[in-house]
Amino acid sequence: MRLRLVAAATAILLPAAASAQSMPAETFFQKAQALQRKGMMAMFSSDVKKLMKEAKSAGETARAQRLAALKASKKPRYCPPPGAQRIGSDEFMQRLGALSRADRLRIDMTEAMIRIMESKFPCR
């Protein structure tokens, strides 16, 4: 009986855990480019909020990983200077586009965000 409850709980919780994963970087890039091509009409797309939420979540996760590395006395993958400004959307898209398509197909947005931050704020 207990085993059935665990199996049922696992079946319910696994889809929720899978949905918490970050979006593939290439998917994000393609959707963002499509929105850019729409210009002002992009404001009416439901993808705008999804992509903004995804970018924010990836940034927060990347930051949390950096802070965890520092707390564990490990070298973080990127080192923003104190008071560093956020990356604007144009620069973000330029840096995301600079990653190879092959890489964007293999990595999620969290890893893409870390790579973008590594290129902008390398640790010295």
N, C-alpha and C positions, 0 to 999 in steps of 0.2 A: 504494500500500500504506500509506504513512504517513498519507495523507488518511483512509483507512478507520479507522485506529487512533484518530486524533483524533476522528472522527465517533462512533466507538464509545465512547470515553472521555467525550465530551460527553453522549451519550445516557444514560450511567450516572450522571454527576455532576449533571446538571441537576435531576432529582427531589430529590436531596439538598440542593441549594442552595435549591430552592423550599420545602422543608419547614423550612428554617432561618428563613424569614420569620415575622414576628410574626402572631399570631392577629388577625382583625378584632375591633375593640373591641366591636361590637354582639354578635357571637357570644359573646365572653367575658362580657359583661353579662347576656345571656339565660341562659347556663349557670349563672352565679353566682347569679342571682335564683332559678332553679329549685332550686338547692342550698339556698339560704336558706329556701325554702318547705318543704323536707323536714325542716328542723330537725335533730335528733340522727340521724335516718336518713341524712343526707348523708354521715356518716362512712363508710358502706359503698359510696359511689359512686366509681367509677374517675375521675370528673371532678374530684374534689377535688385529687388530686395533679397532674393536668394543668393545672388552673387556677393552682395555687400555683407550679408550675414556670414557667408562662407569665408570671405577674405578676413573679416574681423575675427572669426573663430580660429582660423589658421594663424593669424598674427598673435592672438592670445596664447595659443598652444606653443608656438615657437618661443615666445617670451618666457613662458613657464618652464620650458625645457632649458633655456639659457640660465634662468635663475636657479634651477635645480642643479645644473652643472656647477655653477659658482658656489652654491651652498655645500656641495660635495667636494669642494676644492679641486674640481676638474676644469680644464680649459673649455670655455664655451666655444661654439662654432662661429659666433659673430660677437663683435664688441662695439656697440653704439656708444659714442661719447655722451657724457652727461648733457642733458638738455637737447638731445638729437630730435629733430622734427620728423614727423611721420612722412612716409613716402606718398606723394600725390598719385592720383590714378594714372596720369599719363606716364610718369616715370615707372610706376609699378608695371603697367602693361608693356612698356619698352623692355624692362628687365625680365619679365616673364617670357616675352617673345625671344629674348636673347638665349634662353635655355633651349637646347635642341629639342625638336619635336619628339625624338626617340626618348629623351629624358622625361619630357612632359607626359608621355604615354605611360611611363613606368612609375612615376611618383605622384603622391597626392599633394594637395595644396599646402599642407603643413610643411612638407619637405621643400616644396617650391619656395615658400615664404622664407624658410631658413637659408636656402641657396641665394635668394635675392638679397637677404640681409648680409650674408657672407660677402657678397660682391660689393655691397655698399659700405659695410662696416667691418672690414677684415680685422682680426686680432693681430696685434703686432708683438 
